[in-house]
Amino acid sequence: AAHLAQEERNRVASNLLELTVRELFEWRYMQTDPNFGNFLYCPDGTLGLIDFGACRHYPDEFVEEYLRMVVACADRNREGVLDASRNLGFLTGDESRSMLDAHAEA
């Protein structure tokens, strides 16, 4: 991709982000090995997703809680991020203050 013009590289990145968002929030099914060897960049600018050996379905409850965390992140709502992260199992409740600070700021 280094040989592509910046505009085209931006489009590829945007397509990758859109795919990730659609996988989780629309289809609730995600290819969970997102290394660049599992994508094809097609001449027409579209992306092809290959190698479905590591895929996972996400239940509605998980996706809804994850969306709450994303919104809390966007709103810079520290407690909302931490609460959703605990509900999702990303945090155990035993983290140090510095770990919670790093997690909430990430």
C-alpha positions as CSV (number, residue, x, y, z in Angstrom):
1,A,0.0,0.0,0.0
2,A,3.0,2.3,0.4
3,H,3.1,2.9,-3.4
4,L,-0.6,4.1,-3.4
5,A,-1.5,7.7,-3.4
6,Q,-2.5,9.1,0.0
7,E,-6.1,9.5,-1.1
8,E,-6.2,5.8,-2.0
9,R,-4.6,4.7,1.2
10,N,-7.1,6.8,3.1
11,R,-9.9,5.1,1.2
12,V,-8.5,1.7,2.1
13,A,-8.3,2.6,5.8
14,S,-11.8,4.0,5.7
15,N,-13.1,0.8,4.1
16,L,-11.4,-1.3,6.7
17,L,-12.9,0.7,9.5
18,E,-16.4,0.5,7.9
19,L,-16.0,-3.2,7.5
20,T,-15.1,-3.6,11.2
21,V,-18.1,-1.5,12.3
22,R,-20.5,-3.4,10.1
23,E,-19.2,-6.8,11.2
24,L,-19.8,-6.0,14.8
25,F,-22.8,-3.7,14.9
26,E,-24.8,-4.7,11.8
27,W,-24.0,-8.4,11.2
28,R,-22.9,-9.3,14.8
29,Y,-20.4,-11.7,13.2
30,M,-16.8,-10.9,12.9
31,Q,-13.7,-12.4,11.3
32,T,-11.4,-12.3,14.4
33,D,-8.0,-12.6,12.7
34,P,-7.7,-9.1,11.1
35,N,-4.2,-9.4,9.8
36,F,-3.5,-7.9,6.4
37,G,-3.0,-11.3,4.9
38,N,-6.7,-11.9,5.3
39,F,-7.8,-9.0,3.1
40,L,-7.6,-8.6,-0.7
41,Y,-7.3,-5.2,-2.2
42,C,-9.2,-5.4,-5.5
43,P,-8.4,-3.2,-8.5
44,D,-11.8,-1.5,-8.3
45,G,-10.9,-0.3,-4.8
46,T,-13.1,-2.7,-2.9
47,L,-11.8,-5.0,-0.1
48,G,-12.2,-8.8,-0.1
49,L,-12.2,-10.6,3.2
50,I,-10.8,-14.1,3.1
51,D,-9.8,-16.8,5.6
52,F,-12.9,-17.3,7.8
53,G,-11.2,-19.9,10.1
54,A,-11.4,-17.5,13.0
55,C,-14.9,-16.1,13.1
56,R,-17.2,-15.3,15.9
57,H,-20.9,-14.5,16.4
58,Y,-21.6,-11.8,19.0
59,P,-24.9,-11.8,21.0
60,D,-27.0,-8.7,21.0
61,E,-26.3,-8.1,24.7
62,F,-22.5,-7.9,24.0
63,V,-23.0,-5.6,21.0
64,E,-25.3,-3.3,22.8
65,E,-22.9,-3.0,25.8
66,Y,-20.0,-2.5,23.4
67,L,-21.9,0.3,21.7
68,R,-22.5,1.9,25.1
69,M,-18.8,1.8,25.7
70,V,-18.0,3.4,22.3
71,V,-20.5,6.2,23.0
72,A,-19.0,6.7,26.5
73,C,-15.5,6.9,24.9
74,A,-16.8,9.5,22.4
75,D,-18.4,11.5,25.2
76,R,-15.2,11.2,27.3
77,N,-17.4,9.7,30.0
78,R,-14.8,8.0,32.2
79,E,-17.3,6.2,34.5
80,G,-19.4,5.0,31.5
81,V,-16.2,3.6,29.9
82,L,-15.2,1.8,33.0
83,D,-18.7,0.4,33.8
84,A,-19.2,-0.9,30.3
85,S,-15.6,-2.4,30.3
86,R,-16.4,-4.2,33.5
87,N,-19.7,-5.4,32.1
88,L,-17.9,-6.7,29.0
89,G,-15.3,-8.5,31.0
90,F,-12.5,-6.2,29.8
91,L,-11.8,-5.2,33.4
92,T,-12.1,-7.4,36.5
93,G,-12.7,-4.7,39.1
94,D,-9.3,-5.4,40.7
95,E,-7.3,-3.0,38.6
96,S,-5.1,-0.3,40.1
97,R,-6.0,3.4,39.8
98,S,-3.2,3.9,37.2
99,M,-4.5,1.0,35.1
100,L,-8.1,2.4,35.2
101,D,-6.7,5.8,34.2
102,A,-4.8,4.3,31.3
103,H,-7.8,2.3,30.2
104,A,-10.3,5.2,30.4
105,E,-7.9,7.5,28.5
106,A,-7.1,5.0,25.7
